[in-house]
């Protein structure tokens, strides 16, 4: 097993030095889901929520979260993102909304944290907008699906 890179030889937390790494295209894809009551999902799909377009606002929140990840996660590098895409798909069969985030940059470190942050904040935004009518919603299955680029190359979650 590899060693943890966010600790120096003295065991102190530090930001990893990526200065000598080659800039490459970096891509990360993550997913997550928010479960809710079927009536809550219907309200979202019909656009009848008094706070506005729940999925549209959640999408923007996810994009903003990807851009602000370094402000939230102490040892993340601030990155110039080249693309962020948030797909939110209602699933009436499971009474949930599925979120998939894809984040890209050309740089010296990956964008996994940005994609995970985007997914979680998009789902949290749905929770925030709907909590008055459904406090029992749950956010789950947030995980990295795929990463590309860098020294470690391509990684794909086995299904």
Residue pairs with C-beta under 8 A, 6 or more apart in sequence:
5 16
6 13
6 14
6 15
6 16
6 75
7 13
7 14
8 14
13 74
13 75
14 75
15 75
15 77
16 75
16 77
16 109
18 77
18 108
18 109
19 108
21 108
21 109
21 150
21 151
22 108
23 106
23 107
23 108
24 106
24 107
24 149
24 150
25 104
25 105
25 106
25 148
25 149
26 104
26 105
26 106
26 107
26 109
26 110
26 111
26 147
26 148
26 149
26 150
27 102
27 103
27 104
27 111
27 146
27 147
27 148
27 149
28 102
28 103
28 110
28 111
28 112
28 114
28 115
28 116
28 144
28 146
28 147
28 148
29 100
29 101
29 102
29 115
29 144
29 145
29 146
29 147
30 100
30 101
30 112
30 115
30 116
30 118
30 119
30 142
30 143
30 144
30 145
31 98
31 99
31 100
31 101
31 119
31 141
31 142
31 143
31 145
32 98
32 99
32 119
32 120
32 122
32 123
32 139
32 140
32 141
32 142
32 143
33 91
33 94
33 96
33 97
33 98
33 99
33 123
33 139
33 140
33 141
34 96
34 97
34 99
34 123
34 126
34 127
34 137
34 138
34 139
34 140
35 94
35 95
35 96
35 137
35 138
35 140
36 95
36 96
36 97
36 130
36 134
36 136
36 137
37 95
37 134
37 136
37 137
38 92
38 95
39 133
39 134
40 130
40 133
40 134
40 137
41 90
41 92
41 95
41 96
41 97
43 49
43 130
43 133
44 54
44 55
44 90
44 97
44 126
44 130
45 90
45 92
47 53
49 129
49 130
51 57
51 129
54 125
54 126
54 129
54 130
55 88
55 90
55 97
55 126
57 125
57 129
58 86
58 88
58 99
58 122
58 123
58 125
58 126
58 129
59 86
59 88
59 122
61 121
61 122
61 124
61 125
62 84
62 86
62 99
62 101
62 118
62 119
62 121
62 122
62 125
63 84
63 86
63 118
64 121
65 72
65 117
65 118
65 120
65 121
65 122
66 81
66 84
66 101
66 103
66 111
66 114
66 115
66 117
66 118
67 81
67 84
67 114
68 117
69 76
69 79
69 113
69 114
69 117
69 118
70 76
70 77
70 78
70 79
72 117
73 113
73 117
76 113
76 114
77 108
77 109
79 105
79 107
79 109
79 111
79 114
80 105
80 107
81 103
81 104
81 105
81 111
81 114
82 104
82 105
82 106
83 102
83 103
83 104
84 101
84 102
84 103
84 104
84 114
84 118
85 101
85 102
85 103
86 99
86 100
86 101
86 118
86 119
86 122
87 98
87 99
87 100
87 101
87 102
88 97
88 98
88 99
88 122
88 126
89 97
89 98
89 99
89 100
90 96
90 97
90 98
91 97
91 98
97 123
97 126
99 119
99 122
99 123
100 119
100 145
101 115
101 116
101 118
101 119
101 122
102 115
103 111
103 114
103 115
103 118
104 111
105 111
105 114
109 150
110 147
110 149
110 150
111 147
112 144
112 147
115 144
116 142
116 144
119 142
120 139
120 142
123 139
123 142
124 139
126 137
127 137
127 139
130 137
131 137
143 157
144 155
144 157
145 156
145 157
146 154
146 155
146 156
146 157
147 154
147 155
148 154
148 155
